[in-house]
Amino acid sequence: MAAVVPRKPPIPPSREGGFVLPLALGVSMLLLLSSLSLQTVALQGHFDQVSQAGRGRDDDALVGAAQRLVGELNLRHACLLSLPLSRWAHEGQSCASLPQQEALVGEAGSFGGRLLAWSPGATEAEALIEAEPAVHGGIARRAVFKVVLHTDPLRAQSPRLLGLRGVAP
């Protein structure tokens, strides 16, 4: 005769169990959202650093263009230093050749930008310079520079940046 193994009655489901799965899902969603938030903050910080570096390069290019302009004026066009830009075409022809003047104020000057305004005073001048848009991703950036003028002999000293004008963000 075969021994009959008594059957155990089935264990009824507990009404208190089952809290682990919802808790685990809640914690995992919280961790996922916090990691996405941290990643977003990190990416925004990286974007801000890249943008700030780009603006720094643009500002350096404007300062370099202003320094090259002052060098070009001292070297070839010193007689124009005492005249406002509006009088360069008429009165400046006697001391500087017109094609060389146009290279300073034309579409893309030989100094890496375009001279938009030159306003001399007794001891200093202000120059408004626009950098070449191709250098700056298609955005034309302008800056105003103060240039100290010396009279004997007439020459300009290194420009100092006064501020940016008409800059697209």
C-alpha positions in Angstrom: 0.0 0.0 0.0 1.2 3.4 -0.9 1.6 5.9 1.8 -0.7 8.8 1.4 1.1 12.1 2.0 -1.3 14.5 3.5 -1.8 17.6 1.4 -1.2 21.0 2.9 -3.9 23.4 2.5 -3.1 26.4 0.1 -1.8 29.5 1.8 -4.4 32.2 1.5 -3.1 35.5 0.0 -2.1 38.0 2.6 -3.9 41.3 2.6 -0.8 43.1 4.1 1.7 42.0 1.4 2.5 43.6 -2.0 3.9 47.0 -0.8 7.4 46.3 -2.1 6.7 46.5 -5.8 4.9 49.9 -5.7 7.6 51.2 -3.3 10.4 50.0 -5.7 8.7 51.6 -8.7 8.3 54.9 -6.8 11.9 55.0 -5.7 13.1 54.2 -9.2 11.0 56.9 -10.8 12.3 59.4 -8.2 15.9 58.4 -9.1 15.2 58.6 -12.8 13.7 62.1 -12.5 16.5 63.4 -10.3 19.2 62.1 -12.6 17.5 63.7 -15.6 17.3 67.0 -13.7 21.0 66.8 -12.9 21.9 66.0 -16.5 19.9 69.0 -17.6 21.7 71.3 -15.2 25.1 70.0 -16.4 24.2 70.4 -20.1 23.0 74.0 -19.4 26.2 74.8 -17.6 28.2 73.4 -20.5 26.2 75.5 -23.0 26.8 78.6 -20.9 30.6 78.0 -20.9 30.7 77.5 -24.7 28.6 80.6 -25.3 30.8 82.7 -22.9 34.0 81.4 -24.7 32.5 82.4 -28.0 31.7 85.9 -26.8 35.2 86.2 -25.5 36.6 85.2 -28.9 34.4 87.7 -30.6 35.5 90.5 -28.2 39.1 89.6 -28.8 38.6 89.7 -32.5 37.1 93.2 -32.2 40.0 94.4 -30.1 42.4 92.9 -32.6 40.6 94.6 -35.4 40.8 97.9 -33.6 44.6 97.5 -32.9 45.2 96.7 -36.6 43.1 99.7 -37.7 45.2 102.0 -35.4 48.4 100.5 -36.8 47.2 101.0 -40.4 46.2 104.6 -39.7 49.6 105.3 -38.1 51.5 103.6 -40.9 49.7 104.8 -44.0 47.0 107.4 -43.1 48.3 109.5 -40.2 46.9 112.6 -41.9 43.3 111.2 -41.5 43.6 111.0 -37.7 42.5 114.6 -37.1 39.6 114.4 -39.6 36.1 112.9 -38.9 35.2 110.0 -41.1 32.7 112.0 -43.0 35.5 114.3 -44.3 37.9 111.5 -45.3 36.7 111.2 -48.8 37.0 114.9 -49.6 39.8 116.4 -47.5 41.7 113.2 -47.0 42.4 112.7 -50.7 45.3 115.2 -50.5 47.2 113.2 -48.0 46.1 109.6 -48.5 45.2 107.7 -51.6 41.5 107.0 -52.0 41.7 103.2 -52.7 43.6 102.7 -49.4 41.1 104.8 -47.5 38.3 102.6 -48.9 40.1 99.5 -47.6 39.5 100.9 -44.1 35.8 101.7 -44.4 34.7 99.3 -47.1 32.8 96.0 -46.9 35.6 94.1 -45.3 38.5 96.2 -44.3 42.1 95.1 -44.5 42.2 95.2 -40.7 39.5 92.5 -40.2 36.5 94.8 -39.8 34.7 97.9 -41.0 35.2 101.4 -39.6 31.7 102.9 -39.2 32.7 106.1 -37.3 35.8 108.1 -36.5 35.3 111.1 -34.3 38.5 112.9 -33.3 38.9 115.4 -30.6 41.9 117.4 -29.4 43.6 114.5 -27.6 41.5 111.5 -28.3 39.2 109.9 -30.8 36.3 107.5 -30.8 36.1 104.7 -33.3 33.1 102.6 -34.0 34.2 99.3 -35.5 32.1 96.4 -36.8 33.8 93.0 -37.0 33.4 90.8 -40.1 30.2 88.7 -39.7 31.9 85.7 -41.3 34.3 85.5 -38.4 31.5 85.6 -35.8 29.0 83.1 -37.2 27.1 85.6 -39.3 26.5 88.1 -36.5 28.0 91.5 -37.0 29.3 92.8 -33.7 30.2 96.4 -33.1 32.3 98.1 -30.4 33.3 101.6 -29.6 37.0 102.3 -28.8 38.8 105.3 -27.4 42.0 106.1 -29.1 44.5 108.5 -27.6 46.0 110.9 -30.2 49.5 112.4 -30.0 50.2 115.6 -32.0 53.9 115.7 -32.5 54.1 113.7 -34.8 50.4 113.0 -35.4 49.9 109.4 -34.4 47.4 107.2 -32.5 48.0 105.1 -29.4 46.5 101.6 -28.8 42.7 101.6 -28.6 40.8 100.9 -25.4 37.4 99.2 -25.5 34.6 101.5 -24.3 31.7 99.1 -24.9 29.8 96.9 -27.3 27.1 98.5 -29.5 24.4 96.8 -31.5 25.4 93.3 -30.4 22.9 90.5 -31.1 22.7 88.1 -28.2 
